[in-house]
């Protein structure tokens, strides 16, 4: 029996376990079903790209060489299928021992007893920068360790701007309306099916837009905004569409399921696109050209009012069903605290949260990673509070918004209906969890 990510996120795991007659998920180090690791053996899963896969494979080999008693079985994947697979494995009590986790889903897995309390098995975050540890805590329990400091960005292709005869915008003064206008001009001048920007509408940019208006995606009691609050967000989508600033509705739908190297920015079909800062290296390598990092826009054109934030690019978690919890946490500790690992992986997963590790590897970072480290440092005055992790059910926000956006752009709904449908469905998911 399979279970997909959506079923997991809105409570399907519990139903799945009950139907299958599986044991509870809360026990640490308990026995698991077929395929589980034996002592000293670790299944290790992550999603990634060509750069991350190569570096992760090298790091696993280095750890195995230094720790010959530990056998690591790698399970790489891609974002589009990663979470469905992990939900299925978790429901079958066969989750990998070490799991690359995302902020969007850590409360789902943690609150359902699927993740190990890392602090009980020697997790070491003693040298992490201030404010970078709490991202992995849910109700005070450490379910994930920050794999790297990250922040949302807009990446631009300077060559396409030059070809269009348009200056790269000043990211300290541009507004959301400027973004739309510039993207529309690029589409008109570049032609040949090239658009000004890939769709910038996702959960991170919604978070930025809401925060600039004194709202949040989530608060302690659940949803941090109402349908009225996001009518303007859906109107902005229509404005981008009407200005021909972004791809058609069908092209947006198609790109949502594509890998990074197939995306419109990488393939030269868009001049701008939203990315997390840790993805710059992979984007540059896949595109064969150097992209420029920009701050995302503000409402009034003042960077100091962007309400920017640092995010854990991803987290390292461990399955509560692991037969080797100490070995799993030892591997995670090595990954975040060892210069041996950092010298291999550098900053592909984000700027190291361990300040001593960062100081050691910073001179060795690639040009792209150096630019990210500089960017991360430069935006410190623009930072606001770090958003809380989505509560159970909140991890569905991206998918729910994508469906509401699709209905809007295909003309099946108006902005008010799209906003209401978005909030109603998300609220239902939160209530069901």
C-alpha positions as CSV (number, residue, x, y, z in Angstrom):
1,X,0.0,0.0,0.0
2,X,1.4,3.4,-0.9
3,X,1.0,6.8,0.8
4,X,1.8,10.1,-0.9
5,X,3.1,13.3,0.6
6,X,-0.3,14.9,0.7
7,X,-1.9,12.0,2.5
8,X,1.0,12.1,5.0
9,X,0.7,15.8,5.6
10,X,-3.0,15.9,6.3
11,X,-3.0,12.8,8.5
12,X,-2.8,9.9,6.1
13,X,0.2,8.4,7.9
14,X,-1.9,7.6,11.0
15,X,-4.6,6.1,8.9
16,X,-2.1,4.2,6.8
17,X,-0.4,2.7,9.9
18,X,-3.7,1.7,11.4
19,X,-4.8,0.1,8.2
20,X,-1.6,-1.8,7.8
21,X,-1.5,-2.8,11.4
22,X,1.9,-1.2,11.9
23,X,3.6,-0.5,15.2
24,X,3.6,3.0,16.6
25,X,6.2,5.4,15.3
26,X,7.2,7.1,18.5
27,X,9.7,4.5,19.8
28,X,13.3,5.4,19.4
29,X,15.6,2.7,18.1
30,X,12.9,0.1,17.9
31,X,12.9,-2.8,15.5
32,X,11.5,-2.1,12.0
33,X,10.2,-4.0,9.1
34,X,12.1,-5.6,6.3
35,X,15.0,-3.7,4.9
36,X,16.0,-1.8,8.1
37,X,19.6,-1.1,8.9
38,X,21.5,-3.4,11.2
39,X,24.0,-2.1,13.8
40,X,26.6,0.1,12.0
41,X,24.6,0.2,8.8
42,X,22.9,3.5,7.8
43,X,20.5,4.3,5.0
44,X,21.1,7.9,4.0
45,X,18.6,9.9,1.9
46,X,18.7,13.4,0.3
47,X,17.2,15.3,-2.6
48,X,19.6,17.3,-4.8
49,X,21.1,18.2,-8.1
50,X,24.2,17.0,-10.0
51,X,26.5,19.2,-7.8
52,X,25.0,18.0,-4.5
53,X,24.9,14.4,-5.6
54,X,28.5,14.4,-6.5
55,X,29.7,16.1,-3.4
56,X,27.5,14.0,-1.1
57,X,28.7,10.8,-2.6
58,X,32.3,12.0,-2.1
59,X,31.6,12.9,1.6
60,X,29.9,9.5,2.2
61,X,33.0,7.8,0.8
62,X,35.3,9.9,3.1
63,X,33.3,9.1,6.2
64,X,33.2,5.4,5.3
65,X,37.0,5.4,4.9
66,X,37.5,7.1,8.3
67,X,34.9,4.9,9.9
68,X,35.2,1.4,8.3
69,X,32.7,-0.1,10.8
70,X,29.9,2.0,9.3
71,X,28.3,1.1,6.0
72,X,26.3,3.8,4.4
73,X,23.7,3.1,1.8
74,X,23.0,6.3,-0.2
75,X,19.4,7.0,-1.4
76,X,19.5,10.2,-3.6
77,X,16.4,11.6,-5.1
78,X,14.7,14.7,-6.6
79,X,12.4,17.1,-4.9
80,X,9.4,16.2,-7.0
81,X,9.3,12.6,-5.8
82,X,11.4,12.7,-2.6
83,X,8.5,13.4,-0.2
84,X,6.1,10.8,-1.6
85,X,8.9,8.2,-1.3
86,X,9.8,9.2,2.3
87,X,6.1,9.2,3.3
88,X,5.7,5.7,2.0
89,X,8.9,4.5,3.7
90,X,7.9,6.1,7.0
91,X,4.4,4.6,6.9
92,X,6.0,1.2,6.4
93,X,8.4,1.7,9.3
94,X,11.3,1.6,6.9
95,X,12.5,5.2,6.8
96,X,16.2,5.8,6.1
97,X,18.3,6.3,9.2
98,X,19.6,9.8,8.2
99,X,17.1,12.0,6.4
100,X,17.7,15.3,4.6
101,X,14.7,17.2,6.0
102,X,12.9,20.5,5.0
103,X,11.5,23.2,7.3
104,X,8.1,22.7,5.6
105,X,7.7,19.2,6.8
106,X,9.8,18.8,10.0
107,X,6.8,19.4,12.3
108,X,4.8,16.8,10.4
109,X,7.3,14.1,10.9
110,X,8.5,15.2,14.3
111,X,5.0,15.5,15.8
112,X,4.0,12.1,14.5
113,X,7.0,10.5,16.3
114,X,8.8,9.6,13.1
115,X,12.0,11.6,14.0
116,X,14.6,11.0,16.6
117,X,15.3,13.5,19.4
118,X,18.8,14.2,18.3
119,X,19.8,15.8,21.6
120,X,19.4,12.5,23.4
121,X,22.1,10.9,21.2
122,X,24.9,13.5,21.4
123,X,23.9,16.0,18.8
124,X,26.5,18.9,18.9
125,X,25.5,22.4,17.9
126,X,27.8,24.2,20.4
127,X,29.6,26.1,17.7
128,X,26.6,27.2,15.6
129,X,25.9,30.8,15.0
130,X,23.3,32.4,17.2
131,X,19.7,31.8,16.0
132,X,20.6,28.8,13.7
133,X,19.7,26.0,16.0
134,X,16.1,26.7,16.8
135,X,15.0,26.1,13.3
136,X,15.3,22.4,14.0
137,X,13.3,22.4,17.2
138,X,9.6,21.7,17.6
139,X,8.2,22.4,21.0
140,X,11.7,22.3,22.4
141,X,12.7,19.0,20.9
142,X,15.7,18.9,18.5
143,X,14.4,17.0,15.5
144,X,16.7,18.5,12.9
145,X,20.1,20.2,12.7
146,X,20.7,23.1,10.4
147,X,22.6,22.0,7.3
148,X,23.4,25.5,6.1
149,X,22.3,29.1,6.3
150,X,20.0,30.1,3.4
151,X,17.9,33.1,2.2
152,X,15.4,33.7,-0.6
153,X,16.8,35.5,-3.7
154,X,16.0,36.5,-7.2
155,X,18.7,35.3,-9.7
156,X,19.1,37.2,-12.9
157,X,21.0,36.4,-16.1
158,X,23.0,39.6,-16.9
159,X,23.6,38.4,-20.5
160,X,19.9,38.5,-21.2
161,X,19.5,41.9,-19.7
162,X,22.4,43.2,-21.8
163,X,20.8,41.6,-24.9
164,X,17.6,43.4,-24.2
165,X,19.3,46.7,-23.5
166,X,17.9,46.8,-20.0
167,X,19.8,47.6,-16.8
168,X,19.8,45.0,-14.0
169,X,17.5,46.6,-11.3
170,X,18.8,48.1,-8.1
171,X,17.7,45.5,-5.6
172,X,17.8,47.9,-2.7
173,X,15.1,50.1,-4.2
174,X,12.9,48.0,-6.5
175,X,9.3,47.1,-5.7
176,X,7.0,44.2,-6.6
177,X,5.5,46.5,-9.3
178,X,9.0,47.3,-10.6
179,X,9.7,43.5,-10.8
180,X,6.6,43.1,-12.9
181,X,7.3,46.0,-15.2
182,X,10.9,45.1,-15.8
183,X,10.0,41.4,-16.5
184,X,7.3,42.5,-19.0
185,X,9.8,44.7,-20.8
186,X,12.3,41.9,-21.0
187,X,9.7,39.6,-22.5
188,X,8.9,42.1,-25.1
189,X,12.4,42.9,-26.1
190,X,14.0,39.4,-26.0
191,X,11.3,37.6,-28.0
192,X,12.0,34.0,-29.2
193,X,9.8,32.6,-26.3
194,X,12.1,34.1,-23.6
195,X,10.2,35.6,-20.7
196,X,11.3,38.2,-18.2
197,X,10.9,35.9,-15.2
198,X,10.0,32.4,-14.3
199,X,6.9,32.4,-12.0
200,X,8.0,34.0,-8.7
201,X,4.9,32.9,-6.9
202,X,5.6,30.3,-4.2
203,X,5.5,29.9,-0.5
204,X,8.7,31.8,0.2
205,X,7.8,34.9,-1.8
206,X,4.3,34.8,-0.3
207,X,6.0,34.8,3.1
208,X,8.1,37.8,2.1
209,X,5.1,39.7,0.7
210,X,2.9,39.0,3.8
211,X,5.7,39.9,6.2
212,X,6.1,43.3,4.5
213,X,2.4,43.9,5.5
214,X,2.8,42.8,9.1
215,X,1.5,39.2,8.6
216,X,3.1,35.8,8.7
217,X,2.4,32.5,6.9
218,X,1.9,30.8,10.3
219,X,1.7,31.8,13.9
220,X,1.6,29.6,17.0
221,X,-2.1,29.0,16.7
222,X,-2.1,28.2,13.0
223,X,-2.6,30.3,9.9
224,X,-1.2,33.8,10.1
225,X,-3.4,35.4,7.4
226,X,-6.9,35.5,6.0
227,X,-8.3,35.3,2.5
228,X,-8.7,39.1,2.5
229,X,-5.0,39.4,3.2
230,X,-4.0,37.4,0.1
231,X,-6.4,38.9,-2.5
232,X,-3.7,41.3,-3.4
233,X,-1.2,38.4,-3.9
234,X,-3.5,36.7,-6.4
235,X,-4.1,40.0,-8.1
236,X,-0.3,40.3,-8.5
237,X,-0.3,37.0,-10.2
238,X,-2.9,38.2,-12.7
239,X,-0.9,41.4,-13.2
240,X,2.3,39.5,-14.0
241,X,0.3,37.4,-16.5
242,X,-1.4,40.3,-18.1
243,X,2.0,42.1,-18.5
244,X,3.4,39.0,-20.1
245,X,6.1,39.2,-17.4
246,X,6.1,35.4,-16.8
247,X,5.3,32.2,-18.7
248,X,1.9,31.0,-19.6
249,X,-0.2,29.1,-17.2
250,X,0.5,25.8,-19.0
251,X,4.3,26.5,-19.1
252,X,4.3,27.3,-15.3
253,X,2.5,24.0,-14.6
254,X,5.1,22.1,-16.8
255,X,8.1,23.8,-15.2
256,X,6.8,22.9,-11.6
257,X,7.7,19.3,-12.2
258,X,11.0,19.8,-13.9
259,X,14.5,19.4,-12.4
260,X,16.7,22.4,-11.8
261,X,18.7,21.8,-15.0
262,X,15.5,21.9,-17.1
263,X,14.2,25.2,-15.6
264,X,13.7,28.3,-17.7
265,X,16.5,30.3,-16.1
266,X,19.0,27.6,-16.6
267,X,18.0,26.9,-20.2
268,X,18.0,30.6,-21.1
269,X,14.2,30.9,-21.5
270,X,13.9,33.3,-18.6
271,X,16.0,36.3,-17.5
272,X,15.1,36.1,-13.8
273,X,13.8,33.4,-11.4
274,X,13.4,32.8,-7.7
275,X,15.9,30.6,-6.0
276,X,17.2,29.9,-2.5
277,X,20.8,31.2,-2.1
278,X,22.3,27.8,-1.7
279,X,21.2,26.9,-5.3
280,X,23.4,29.5,-7.0
281,X,26.3,27.1,-7.5
282,X,24.2,24.5,-9.1
283,X,22.3,27.0,-11.3
284,X,25.6,28.5,-12.6
285,X,27.1,25.1,-13.4
286,X,23.9,23.9,-15.1
287,X,23.5,27.1,-17.1
288,X,27.1,27.5,-18.0
289,X,27.0,31.2,-17.0
290,X,27.2,33.3,-13.9
291,X,24.0,34.6,-12.4
292,X,23.7,37.7,-10.3
293,X,22.0,37.5,-6.9
294,X,19.3,40.1,-6.1
295,X,17.3,40.8,-3.0
296,X,13.6,40.1,-3.5
297,X,11.5,43.3,-3.8
298,X,9.8,45.4,-1.1
299,X,6.5,47.2,-1.1
300,X,7.9,50.6,-0.9
301,X,11.3,50.2,-2.5
302,X,13.3,50.1,0.7
303,X,15.5,47.1,1.3
304,X,15.5,47.8,5.0
305,X,11.8,47.0,5.0
306,X,12.0,43.7,3.2
307,X,11.6,41.7,6.3
308,X,14.3,39.3,5.1
309,X,15.2,36.2,7.0
310,X,17.8,33.4,7.3
311,X,16.4,29.9,6.8
312,X,17.9,26.5,7.4
313,X,18.5,25.5,3.7
314,X,17.6,22.1,4.9
315,X,18.1,20.0,8.0
316,X,19.6,16.7,9.0
317,X,17.2,14.4,10.9
318,X,17.2,10.8,11.9
319,X,14.5,8.2,11.9
320,X,13.1,7.3,15.3
321,X,13.0,3.7,14.0
322,X,16.7,3.6,13.3
323,X,18.5,0.6,14.8
324,X,21.7,2.6,15.0
325,X,20.6,6.0,16.4
326,X,24.1,6.8,17.9
327,X,25.7,6.1,14.5
328,X,23.1,8.2,12.7
329,X,23.7,11.2,15.0
330,X,27.5,10.7,14.8
331,X,27.3,11.0,11.0
332,X,25.2,14.1,11.3
333,X,27.7,15.6,13.8
334,X,30.5,14.9,11.3
335,X,28.5,16.5,8.5
336,X,27.9,19.8,10.2
337,X,31.0,20.1,12.4
338,X,33.9,18.5,10.4
339,X,36.2,20.5,8.2
340,X,36.8,17.3,6.3
341,X,33.2,17.2,5.2
342,X,33.1,21.0,4.7
343,X,36.1,20.8,2.4
344,X,34.2,18.5,0.2
345,X,30.7,20.0,0.3
346,X,31.7,23.6,0.9
347,X,28.5,25.7,0.8
348,X,26.3,23.9,-1.7
349,X,23.7,23.2,1.1
350,X,24.1,26.8,2.4
351,X,26.6,28.7,4.3
352,X,27.8,26.5,7.2
353,X,26.1,27.3,10.5
354,X,29.2,26.2,12.5
355,X,31.2,29.4,12.7
356,X,34.6,27.7,13.0
357,X,33.9,25.5,10.0
358,X,32.9,28.6,8.0
359,X,36.0,30.4,8.9
360,X,38.1,27.4,7.8
361,X,36.4,26.8,4.4
362,X,35.4,30.3,3.4
363,X,38.7,31.0,1.5
364,X,38.1,27.7,-0.4
365,X,34.6,28.6,-1.6
366,X,33.9,28.9,-5.3
367,X,33.2,32.3,-6.8
368,X,29.5,31.6,-6.7
369,X,29.6,30.5,-3.0
370,X,31.8,33.5,-2.1
371,X,29.1,35.7,-3.6
372,X,26.5,33.9,-1.5
373,X,28.5,34.3,1.6
374,X,28.9,38.0,0.9
375,X,25.2,38.4,0.2
376,X,24.3,36.6,3.4
377,X,26.5,39.0,5.3
378,X,25.3,42.1,3.5
379,X,21.6,41.6,4.3
380,X,22.0,41.3,8.1
381,X,20.6,44.8,8.6
382,X,17.5,43.8,6.6
383,X,16.7,40.7,8.7
384,X,13.5,40.3,10.7
385,X,12.4,37.5,13.0
386,X,12.8,34.0,11.5
387,X,9.4,32.5,10.5
388,X,8.3,29.5,12.5
389,X,8.2,26.1,11.0
390,X,4.8,25.2,9.5
391,X,2.5,23.4,11.9
392,X,1.1,20.0,11.0
393,X,-0.8,20.4,7.7
394,X,1.1,23.6,6.9
395,X,3.6,21.8,4.6
396,X,0.8,21.5,2.0
397,X,0.8,25.3,1.5
398,X,2.9,25.2,-1.6
399,X,0.8,22.6,-3.3
400,X,-2.5,24.3,-2.3
401,X,-1.3,27.7,-3.6
402,X,-0.2,26.1,-6.8
403,X,-3.7,24.7,-7.4
404,X,-5.4,28.0,-6.6
405,X,-2.9,29.8,-8.8
406,X,-3.5,27.4,-11.7
407,X,-7.3,27.9,-11.5
408,X,-6.8,31.7,-11.5
409,X,-4.3,31.8,-14.4
410,X,-6.4,29.3,-16.5
411,X,-9.4,31.5,-16.0
412,X,-11.3,29.0,-13.8
413,X,-11.6,31.5,-10.9
414,X,-11.2,35.1,-10.0
415,X,-8.9,36.6,-7.4
416,X,-11.4,36.6,-4.6
417,X,-12.4,33.0,-5.3
418,X,-8.8,31.9,-5.6
419,X,-7.9,33.6,-2.3
420,X,-10.8,32.0,-0.5
421,X,-10.2,28.5,-2.0
422,X,-6.5,28.8,-1.0
423,X,-7.2,29.7,2.6
424,X,-10.2,27.3,3.0
425,X,-8.2,24.3,1.8
426,X,-5.1,25.2,3.8
427,X,-7.3,25.7,6.9
428,X,-8.9,22.4,6.4
429,X,-5.5,20.7,6.1
430,X,-4.4,22.3,9.4
431,X,-7.5,21.2,11.1
432,X,-7.2,17.6,9.8
433,X,-3.7,17.2,11.2
